[in-house]
Amino acid sequence: MYQHRANKIIQRINELAAISDVDGMITRVYGADAFVAAGKKIVEWMNQAGLATRADNIHNIRGRLNCNVENAKTFLIASHFDTVVNAGKFDGPLGIIMGLDIIEHLIQQKKMLPFNIELIAFCDEEGVRFHTTYLGSKVIAGSFDVDFLVKKDKDNLELADCIQKMGGDPNLLANDSLANEDLLGYFEIHIEQGPVLYKSGIPVAVVTAIAGQKRSELIFTGVAGHAGTVPMDMRQDALCCAAACIMEIEVFATRNKNNLVATVGKIDVLNAASNVIPGQVKCTLDIRSPDEAALSVACDALNKSLMDICHKRNIAFAWNTIQETAPVLCDTGINKILKLSIIAAGYKEVELVSGAGHDAVPLSLICPVCMMFVRCFQGISHNPLEDVETKDIAAAIEVSDKFLLNLISTFNN
């Protein structure tokens, strides 16, 4: 039974993967044509399952299964359907399509529910187009910042205009939020995006926490000059200084590897030319840790080290924090039910901390959250090589079925 359901999930994942804005790769960013088409496909599947389905104003796709209990709470199952550029096909969609499968199974089994279930396909977890993550889940959590509405994409289109083009009303986003008192909890199924389960051969794991992160823009300002006429010892080369700082970041993160990771993923040279000494360089810095205190200390220490390097090279330096999220602890009560479900299915209990961010982060502000990781090929993610074996999906289905039944039983008692 589980194998048959896993095959159907793979089929749907492949259908969704075929919807892309770029031929030959999976690219489905918020508001683009492929994104809208993928949303319609998810609506179609939710309707087929018998869920009450709608797209809200930010364009989350929401399917609801209501119970017959008056004033019942709601249990959320969710993940996202946007992608990075040249993405894999499992990051996000696996959680949505598996969530739909386990809800379909409950309907087929005619289970009496003591709570409502809402399946949400979040619209923008990756933040590729407007450089702001968790757009959809922040709306649900009531933490959406209206200042985001004036953010612009590379074509100078504002987020508010993008929302309107899809039929949403940016002035009504607050109406789509859910209240804390109405929610029982949140469950997200996601590929691990790391190698632990792959190396161990274990199909699933319980997520205990999600690392906090600080994303910053670093700006190095020197003096542009002619590449052939300024002596080496008289240069204020912004790129060389940035390179020295990037190496310092790597050394620092390696020295503190048990507590954090740090990444410089993007670098821009202003007015770059082969015969010009770089006058200004901007780069990103992403630092993550499950320990909030360690994250804060690391940022302060790195800032001082980079300032010292810049001072010695006579380069002006600015560190601008773009986004920060605190570490999130998953709910111990719901996690206990998930652990028991894993053991009941015959699998070893494994606990992992997620270094990647997830929509569970904003949702943790309004309800208990729980996540289950599924084994993926070599831990690869955000890459076309991203893959999940059918047997591991089958195992995750079995665990998820038991988890929901145990949750129903716990709630009834």
N, C-alpha and C positions, 0 to 999 in steps of 0.2 A: 504493500500500500504506500509506504513512504517513498519507495523508489519511483512509483508512478507519479506521485505528487511532485517529487523533485524534478522529474523530466518535464512536467508542465511548467514549473517555475523557470527552468532553464530556457524553455521555448519562449516564454514571455520576456525573459531578460534579453534574449536575442532579438525579439521584435522591437523592444524599446531601444536596443543598441543600434538598430538599423535607422533610427530617426536621428539625424545629425545635420548640422548646418554646414559641415565640411565633408566632401566626398573622401572616402578612404580612411576616415578616422571618426572617433566619437567626440563630438563637441556640441554641447547643448547648454548654452548659457542663458541666464534669466532673461525672459522677454523676447528672445529670438524666435524665428519661425519654427525651428525644430523643438524648442521648449514648449511652445503652444501646442504643437502637434502631439508631443509626448503626453502632455496633460490631458488631451482629448482621449488618447488611448487608455490612460489610467481611469478616466471617468467611465469609459465604455466597460472596462473590466469590473469596476465597482458596481455599476448598474446591473451587469449580468449576475453579480453575486447577490443582488437584492438589497444593497445598501442605499440609504438616502444620501445622494451625492450632490456636491456642489463645488464650484471654485469660488473661494472668498476673494476679497478685494485685492490682496497682494498676489493672488493666484496660487495659494495652496490648494491642492485637491483634497477634498474631505469627504469620506464616506462613513456613515453612521449606522450602527446597529443598535436600536433601542430595545431595552427590556420592558417588561410590563409592571415594573415596580415604581410607585409614585416617589418623586424626589430622589431617584437613584443617582448615585455618583457615576462618573464616566472614567473608564480606563483607556488611556491613549496608547496606540501602537503607531510608530511613525519612522520615517527616514526621508531622504531627499532625492529628487529626480533631476536636478541640474548637475552639470559636470564641469571639470576643468577642461582645458584645451588638450586634445589628443588623449582622451581619458580611457580608462578601462570600463567594462560594462557592469561590474558588480557593486562598485562603491556607491551606496545609496539605493539604487533599484532593488538590490537583494532584499533589503529590509522591508521595502514597500510590498513587493510581490510575495515574499514569505508571509508577511502580515496578512495580506489578502487571503492567502491559502489557508491559514489557520482559522481565520474568521469564517471562510466558506465551509470548512470542515465542521465548525461548531454549528452552523446553520443546518448542514446536512444531517448532523447527529441530533438535531432538535433539542439542543441543550437549553435548559431554563436558566437564564442569566439573572443574577442579582444586581448587576450593574450594566450600564450602557458601554459599548465599545466604539471608539472613533478611530478610524484609520486615517492618518494624514500623510500625504505626499508633499513634503515641504518644498517650497519653490526655489530657495536660494541659500544653500548651506555654504557653498564654495566661495561666493563673493567675487567671482571673476569679472563680471561686467562693471559693477559699481564699486568694487574694492571694499565692500562691507559685508561681512559674513552674517549668517543666521537671520536674513531678512524675514523669512517666513515664520520661523519659530519665535522670533522676538514679537511678531504681531500676536501670535497665539498666547504668549506669556504676558502680553500687555506692557512690554518693555521697549517697543519700537520707538526710536528717537525721530521725531518729525523733522529734525534737521537733515536726516538722510534724504529727504525728498528732493533736495536741491543738488544732491550729488550728481555728477555728470559722467557719462561713459566717454570712450575715446572719440565718439562722433558728436560730442557736446549735447547729447540728449539727456535731459534730467530724468531722475527716477520717477518723479510724479507723472511726467508725460508718458513714460514707459508703462506705468500702471494703467493709465487711462486708455492707452492703445489696446490693452488686453481686455478692456471692459470694466476695470475696477475703478473705484472712487478713492483717491488718496485721502480724502477727508473723512472717510468712514472706516479706516483701518482699525480704530479702537473698538468698533462694534464687533469685530471678529475674534476678540480675545476671549479666553476662558478664565473663569474665576477659580481661585484656590479651593474654595469650599465645595465646588462641584466636581472636583477631580479626585480619583482614587490613586492614580499613579500613571507612570509613563514607561513604556518598554520599547527599546530599539534593538533590532538585530542588525549587525554590521560585520563586514569582513574585518579581520584583525588589523590589516595594514602593517603587519610586523611578522617576524619569522618564528615566534615561539611555538605556536601550535603546529606550524608546518614541520619544524624539526622534530617535534615530539610525536607527531602522528595522531594527535588528539583533535577531535573535530570541533569542539566548542569550549568556550571559557566564560567565566563570570567577570565582568568589569567591576572593579572596586572603586576606581576613581578616574577622573579625567584631568589631565595636567592643565594647570593654568598657563597662560601665555601672554607675552608682551610683544607686540609688533611695532617696530619703530622705523623711522626714516633717518638715516645718518647723512649729513651734508658736509662735504669737505671743500673749502674754498681757498684756492691759492691764487696764482697769477698766470694767466695764459701767456705764452710767448712763442717765439720762432724756434722751431726744433733745431735749426742749424746755427743759431747765433748766441743763445744764452748758455754760458758755461755750466757744467754739471753742478758745481758747488755754489751756484748763485740762483738755482731754480727753486720755485715754490710749486712743485708738481703735485697737484691734488690727487692724481691717480696713484702715484707711487705711495703717497701717504695713506690713501684708502687701502691699498694692497697690504701695507704693513699692519694696518688696523684689522683687516680681515684675517690675516694670519694670527694676530693676537687673540681674536675672538675664538678661532679654532683651538689654539693652545689652551686658553682659559676653559673652554667647554670640555676639552679632553681631560684636563686636570680635575674637573668637577663632574665627570661623566656619570657618577652614581646618582647625581641629584638633578641634572639638567641636560638639555641639548640646545645648541644654538646654530642658526643657519643664516647665511647671507645668500639669498636666492635671486636677487635682481640688482643690477648695477647699471647706471646711466652716466655717460660722460657728456657734459654740456658742450655743444658745438664741436663734436669730435672730428678730428682730421689727422691724417698720418704725419703731417709736418707741423703740428701745433702741440705745444706742451699743455696738457689738460689743466684748465683753470678752475673747473668745478666738477665734482663728482657726487652723485647721490646713490645710496644703496639702501636696501632693506636689511633689517635685522629681526629675526624671529627667535625668541628665547622661550623655552617651555620647561616647566617643572611641576611635579605634583605637590611640591612643598612651597606654599605661598611666601614664607619667610625667606627661603633659599632663593626664590625668584627675585625678590626685592633686593636682597643683598648682592646677587649676581649683577643685576642691572647697575647698581651704584658702583660696584667695583670695576665693571667693564667701562663705564662712563669715565671714571677717573683715569684708567689705563689708556684709553683712547685719547683723552684730552692731553695726557702727557706726551704721547707720540706726536700728536698734532703740534703741540707747543714746540717740541724739539725741531720740527720740520717747518715751523713758521707758517702753519696752515690754520685757518679759522675752522672751528668745528661746531656743529649743532646736532643735537640728538632730540628728535621730535617723536614722542609717543603717538602712534596712530590708533592703536587698539589694545585693550588689555582685558583679560578675563581671569577671574580667580579660579583656582582648582576646585573641582566639584567632587564630592563624595557621593557615591551611589548609595541608595537606601539599603540599610542592613536587613530590614524586615523582608522586603521584596526579594533581595538577593538570596536570603535564606531559602525562600520558596524555589527560586531558580536553581540553587545548588542541590536541593533535594530532588528536583526534577531531573537534573543531569545524572545524579547517582542512580535514580530509579530507572533511567534509560540504559544504565550499564556503563556509563563513561566516567572517567576519572575527573574529579573536581579540580579545576585549575582557576586561579585568580590572576588577573592582569590589570595593570594600570594603562589607560589609553594615553599615549602621547599626542594623538591627533585630537582635534576638536570635533564635537558632534552637536547636533541640535538638542541633545539632552542638557547641554550647558544652560541655555536660556530657560528651558522647561524646569530645571532644578529650582528656579526661583519661586515656582508656584505649586510644585507637587513633588512627591518622592519619585526618583528616577532609577531605572534599572537598564542595563545593557548586556547583551550576549554577543560575544565575538564568534565568528565562524572562520575556520581554517582556510587560508588562501595560499596559492602557489608562491612559495619562497618569500611570503610576506610582501609581495610586490603590489603597489597600489599607485593610483594616478599615472597609469602607464597601460598601454594596450596589452601588455603581457598579463595583466590582472586576470586571475582565473580561480574558480572554486570547483572542486570535484563534486559530481552528483552525489556520491556516497556521503560527503560531509553535509550537503544540503539535506539529504534524507535524515541524517542524524539530528540536525538542527530542527527539522520539522517535528521529529519524535519528542525532543526535549521541549519544544514550544507548546505542543499539544498538552503534554503533562503539566507544564508550567501554568497554562491557562486553567486547566481543570483543577489543579491544586489551589490556584488563586480563588476560583469560584467556591471551592470547598471551604477554604479558610474564611472567606467573606461570609458564607452562609452560617458558619459556626460562631 
